[in-house]
Amino acid sequence: MNNRLARLSWPLLAAFPLVAAAEVPHVAVDIPPVYSLVAKVMGERGDPELFIQPGASPHGYSLRPSEAQSLDDADLVVWVSDALTPWLSGAIDSLAGDARHLELMDVPGITTLEYREGSTFALNDGDEHGHGHHDHDHHEHDHGDHEHHHYADSHDESGHDHDHHGHDHSHTGMNPHAWLDPVNARRWLDAIAEQLSEIDPDNAAYYRDNAAQGKEELTSLQEHVQDRLASSADTRFIVFHDAYQYFEEAFNVHAAGAISIGDASSPSPARIEKLQTLVNDENIQCVFSEPQFNPQMVNNVFGDTSAYIGVMDPLGVGLTLDAGLYDALLEQLADEITRCTDG
């Protein structure tokens, strides 16, 4: 009887992916979109841990003790870049020195863009211009190397008092908001799967299969969003800060300018005046604030113009923190731009 039941069980077992019962890797991640991509690869094996609170600006942040513990416990730390979180590399080195480190902007073959200069992007008026993109293939190194050579100027060796709000986040050079290009996200899925496979080789095939499935889903997502935004190529809008350039390039929509130099700085009176002139003279249809910041400033500056005032968010604040957040984030950005296009 037992043998018969065993024979009957094999077809049922074959219908499900086999996951080896090894210890689940502890993975610490910085922002919700990265959480989502890692969760796609980890699948049913477990969930990553977010060490920056949703809704907080990653450019300057103080780790809570529980968040510092997440780094200390990590087998793998996945983060975007020192350019996004200039305070973080020191914390990683001191708290997660024995973990594997995957800095996503260093993954070979991704597209990178530089921050655009000035308050206006679309007007080539001499010193204000954008920068082109290039494939980031000159950082060939082992992401599993524990010698991660990006150091903060100073760091509290206790590992629990990380007050980094004093850091000045410069919005020049490489723009780190590269997760908003789904082509980059697909490359990152492979890189995440390889890191997890090194830590948990018994489940390497499972991680790689999940990455392959995730890449197919992101391809479908990209095609869907492209279809949604096909009529938005000429839509004129202003963003809060220059965080959306990768999305713009991926989907052929283009911001005309940015309110703030960075997400933690206030615009100068001269910058505001120039943007107000842009809105009035160049048929700007929409101005977008971000949910992390007080919308009153945007309303005060642009409330008397004809522009629709909306909200765009590069981090997915308010979205459910799971594997589907990345897809929902791109859909949410498309929602705002199509709303702008449709008036």
Residue pairs with C-beta under 8 A, 6 or more apart in sequence:
17 206
17 209
18 206
19 44
19 45
19 203
19 206
20 202
20 203
20 206
22 200
22 202
22 203
23 200
24 45
24 46
24 200
25 42
25 45
25 46
25 75
25 76
25 196
25 199
25 200
26 49
26 70
26 73
26 74
26 75
26 76
27 38
27 42
27 46
27 48
27 49
27 74
27 75
27 76
27 77
27 78
27 196
28 48
28 49
28 51
28 70
28 71
28 73
28 74
28 76
28 77
28 78
28 96
28 99
29 35
29 38
29 48
29 49
29 50
29 51
29 77
29 78
29 79
30 50
30 51
30 52
30 58
30 78
30 79
30 80
30 84
30 85
30 88
31 50
31 52
31 58
31 80
31 84
31 179
31 315
32 50
32 54
32 315
32 316
32 317
32 319
32 321
32 325
32 329
33 179
33 185
33 315
33 316
33 325
33 326
33 329
34 78
34 79
34 80
34 104
34 179
35 48
35 50
35 321
35 325
36 316
36 321
36 322
36 323
36 324
36 325
36 326
36 327
36 329
37 179
37 185
37 188
37 189
37 192
37 214
37 326
38 48
38 78
38 192
39 47
39 48
39 322
39 323
40 189
40 210
40 211
40 213
40 214
40 217
40 323
40 326
41 189
41 192
41 193
41 196
41 207
41 210
41 211
41 214
42 48
42 196
42 207
42 210
43 206
43 207
43 210
45 200
45 203
45 206
45 207
48 78
49 70
49 74
50 70
50 321
51 63
51 67
51 68
51 70
51 71
52 58
52 61
52 67
52 85
53 61
53 64
53 67
54 315
54 316
54 317
54 321
55 291
55 292
55 315
55 317
56 292
57 263
57 264
57 292
58 80
58 84
58 85
58 315
59 84
59 85
59 86
59 167
59 169
59 262
59 263
59 264
60 87
60 164
60 165
60 166
60 167
60 169
60 264
61 85
61 87
61 162
61 164
61 165
62 162
62 163
62 164
62 165
63 71
63 91
63 160
63 162
65 160
68 91
68 95
68 159
68 160
68 162
71 77
71 91
71 92
71 95
71 96
71 99
72 95
72 96
72 159
74 96
74 99
75 99
75 100
75 199
76 99
76 100
76 101
76 102
76 195
76 196
76 199
77 92
77 96
77 99
77 100
77 101
77 102
78 102
78 104
78 192
78 195
79 85
79 88
79 92
79 101
79 102
79 103
79 104
80 103
80 104
80 105
80 176
80 178
80 179
81 103
81 104
81 105
81 106
81 174
81 176
82 88
82 89
82 103
82 150
83 105
83 173
83 174
83 175
83 176
84 176
84 177
86 152
86 164
86 167
86 169
87 152
87 162
87 164
87 167
88 152
89 148
89 150
89 151
89 152
90 151
90 152
90 154
90 155
91 152
91 155
91 159
91 162
92 99
92 101
92 148
93 148
93 151
93 155
94 155
94 157
94 159
95 159
97 146
98 146
99 146
100 143
100 144
100 146
100 195
100 198
100 199
101 143
101 144
101 145
101 146
101 148
102 143
102 191
102 192
102 195
103 143
103 148
103 150
104 110
104 178
104 179
104 184
104 188
104 191
105 112
105 136
105 174
105 176
105 178
106 136
106 139
106 141
106 143
107 136
107 139
107 143
107 187
107 188
107 191
108 136
108 137
108 139
108 140
109 135
109 136
109 137
109 187
110 135
110 136
110 178
110 183
110 184
110 187
110 188
111 133
111 134
111 135
111 136
111 178
111 181
111 183
111 184
111 246
111 249
112 133
112 134
112 135
112 136
112 174
112 175
112 178
113 131
113 132
113 133
113 174
113 175
113 178
113 245
113 246
113 249
114 131
114 132
114 172
114 173
114 174
114 175
115 131
115 171
115 172
115 173
115 174
115 175
115 242
115 245
116 129
116 130
116 131
116 242
116 245
116 258
117 127
117 128
117 129
117 130
117 131
117 172
118 127
118 128
118 129
118 257
119 128
119 257
119 258
119 259
119 267
119 271
119 274
119 275
119 278
120 128
120 256
120 257
120 274
120 275
120 278
121 128
121 130
121 242
121 254
121 255
121 256
121 257
121 258
122 236
122 254
122 255
122 256
122 257
122 282
123 256
123 278
123 282
130 245
133 249
143 191
143 195
144 195
144 198
152 164
155 162
156 162
169 262
169 263
169 264
170 262
171 241
171 242
171 261
171 262
175 242
175 243
175 245
175 246
177 243
177 244
177 245
177 246
177 314
178 184
178 246
179 185
179 188
179 246
179 326
180 243
180 244
180 246
180 247
180 250
180 314
180 329
180 330
180 333
181 246
181 247
181 249
181 250
182 218
182 219
182 221
182 222
182 250
182 330
183 222
183 250
184 246
185 218
185 326
186 214
186 215
186 218
186 219
189 211
189 214
189 215
189 218
190 211
190 215
192 207
192 211
193 207
193 208
193 210
193 211
196 203
196 204
196 207
197 203
197 204
197 207
197 208
200 207
217 327
218 326
218 327
221 327
221 330
221 331
222 250
225 251
225 330
225 331
225 334
226 251
226 252
228 334
228 338
229 251
229 252
229 253
229 334
229 337
229 338
231 341
232 253
232 337
232 338
232 340
232 341
233 252
233 253
233 254
235 253
235 285
235 286
235 337
235 340
235 341
236 256
236 282
236 283
236 284
236 285
236 286
237 255
237 256
237 284
237 285
237 286
237 287
237 288
237 337
237 340
238 255
238 256
238 257
238 258
238 259
238 275
238 278
238 279
238 284
238 286
238 287
238 288
238 307
239 255
239 257
239 258
239 259
239 288
239 312
240 258
240 259
240 260
240 263
240 288
240 289
240 290
240 293
240 298
240 312
241 258
241 259
241 260
241 261
241 262
241 263
241 290
242 255
242 258
243 263
243 314
244 255
244 312
244 314
244 333
245 255
247 253
247 330
247 333
248 254
248 255
251 334
253 337
256 278
256 282
256 284
257 275
257 278
259 267
259 271
259 272
259 275
259 287
259 289
259 298
259 301
260 266
260 267
261 267
261 271
263 290
263 292
263 293
266 297
267 275
272 301
275 301
275 302
276 301
276 302
276 305
278 284
279 287
279 302
279 305
279 306
279 307
280 305
284 305
284 307
285 307
285 308
285 340
285 341
285 343
286 307
286 308
286 309
286 310
286 336
286 339
286 340
287 298
287 302
287 305
287 307
287 308
287 309
287 310
288 309
288 310
288 311
288 312
288 336
289 295
289 297
289 298
289 309
289 310
289 311
289 312
290 311
290 312
290 313
290 314
291 311
291 313
291 317
291 318
292 313
292 315
292 317
295 309
295 311
298 309
299 309
302 309
303 309
308 339
308 340
308 343
310 336
310 339
310 340
311 336
312 333
312 336
313 329
313 332
313 333
314 329
315 329
316 325
316 326
316 328
316 329
316 332
319 325
319 328
319 329
319 332
320 328
